[in-house]
Amino acid sequence: MNQRFIFAVVLSLLAAACTPTYDVVVVGGGTGGTAAAIEAARDGASVLIVEESPWLGGMLTSAGVSAIDGNYRLRGGIFGEFTDSLAARCGGYDALKSGWVSNILFNPAVGADILADIADNSGVEVRFNCHPERSRGISRKSGHWRLTLSDGSRVKARILIDGTELGDVAREAGASELQDRVTLQDMTYVATLKQYDRDVTIEEPEDYNPDFYKDCCSTWSPEMMLSYGALPDGHIMLNWPQGGNDIYLDYLNLPREEVYRQAKNRTLGYVYYLQTELGYRNLGIADDVFPTADGLPFYPYYRESRRFAGRDTMTLEAAKRPYDFDLYTRAVAVGDYPVDHHHNQNPRREELSHLWYGKIPSFSVPLGVVVPIGVEDLLMADKNISVTWEMNGATRLQPVVTGLGQAAGALAAIAVKTGRHPSEVPASEVQAVLLDRGCYLLPFLDLKPTDPGFRELQEKGIKGEVKGIGRSIDWSNETWVNTPEQ
């Protein structure tokens, strides 16, 4: 046999033997991916996060959407742990009500620091500024996922979790994409602003058109527009949908560089408009939040991802009429936000207007949405889950994604520990772990996780022994077993 061939085989075997193996590898340390990693590690799994940016948290931090949408009265599990930490850092929950878009606002850098601490204390290993090699970085052999990373290293995993912003891993792994999309929601390159003691007017950006922004204050005053995303430390989150920095792009099919260029220019144009047309010349992009050359977040806020067919698919009808379906029996996460679609910048906005702020009661989401059909040992943990296009308008929000990520992490750890595929693990085993962690399975407001009887009420709920009554009251969607007096 050729000696060169033998030498190559030996090197290959040595490389394989030296490749670190983890129980769980999470690609994408976003909102759901980070929660999945934390829970899996706390449940005894060895866990690695591979994250393309220098921060954990995804849309909560790295994309700058530091105003939490919903679940203010449903704070449990890792989501509650995160918000409690924010409150402790900022002087209490009342201090987080600094802007009128949310009850919980914060500096993205503070959020990233908190998540890094929680992940580190949970035993999660993280490789920042790293991602699988494009198109050839993920494969499966002999019961393990094999990843070739952009830093030249290789790792193996028993369970692979897709925590990416756009479902890149599930697509690469061969999961079946849902094909019910009518169009993409508008996206936003969020900016964090601050007040300077000097004129900080920027140069006119490429493709600047003041007509894009002329309606930004047609409903609200400039002061109200800016206080919308006021952060506790005086910074301002600029994420304004009405004549602001939302933009419609076919970002799933355009090159990433072009998406970033156009979305950034739309936001820089808005900043320039605020400075030159509205007179806020001392208001500019903060230089003390994101460690980037332009001060903008590491990546944009995508309201929509590729979605993949799972063992359960969450629908709008199941949210409206949960007891006409059996999905609630497998519930692992909750949400209380309306169906919030952004299509103001879409040429088809008029035909899509019925989707804006669609009324639903608070809802639960079943475990099967994170388990793709046809690909074993792969889980989904962000906006890539198995939900209909319409329902994504409610499940895409930070608290729901955090809850589903935590469920995916618990499921991964159980599968590793018991030698099963995730598809073989019944929802009841995951639900038991989540209840141990103080998570809501059903959005019953009657009892908080710290109240006596909370677990019993949740267990009776998923068995159908008690049923909640849901209602939609403005933005306060809610469900009670025993409805309080009005």
Secondary structure, 3 states (H helix, E strand, C coil): CCHHHHHHHHHHHHHHHHCCEEEEEEECCCHHHHHHHHHHHHCCCCEEEECCCCCCCHHHCCCCCCECCCCCCCCCHHHHHHHHHHHHHHCCHHHHCCCCCCCCECCHHHHHHHHHHHHHHCCCEEECCCCECCCCCEEEECCEEEEEECCCCEEEEEEEEECCCCCHHHHHHCCCECCCCCCCCCEECCEEEEECCCCCCCCCCCCCCHHHCCCCCCCCCHHHHHHCCECCCCCEEECCCCCCCEECCCCCCCCHHHHHHHHHHHHHHHHHHHHHCCCCCCEEECCCCCCCCCCCCCCCECCCCCCECECCCECHHHHHCHHHCCHHHHEEEEECCCEECCCCCCCCCCCCHHHEEECCCCEEEEHHHHCECCCCCEEECCCCCCECCCCHHHHCCHHHHHHHHHHHHHHHHHHHHHCCCHHHCCHHHHHHHHHHCCCCCCCECCCCCCCCCHHHHHHHHHCCCCCCEEEEECCEEEEECCCCCC
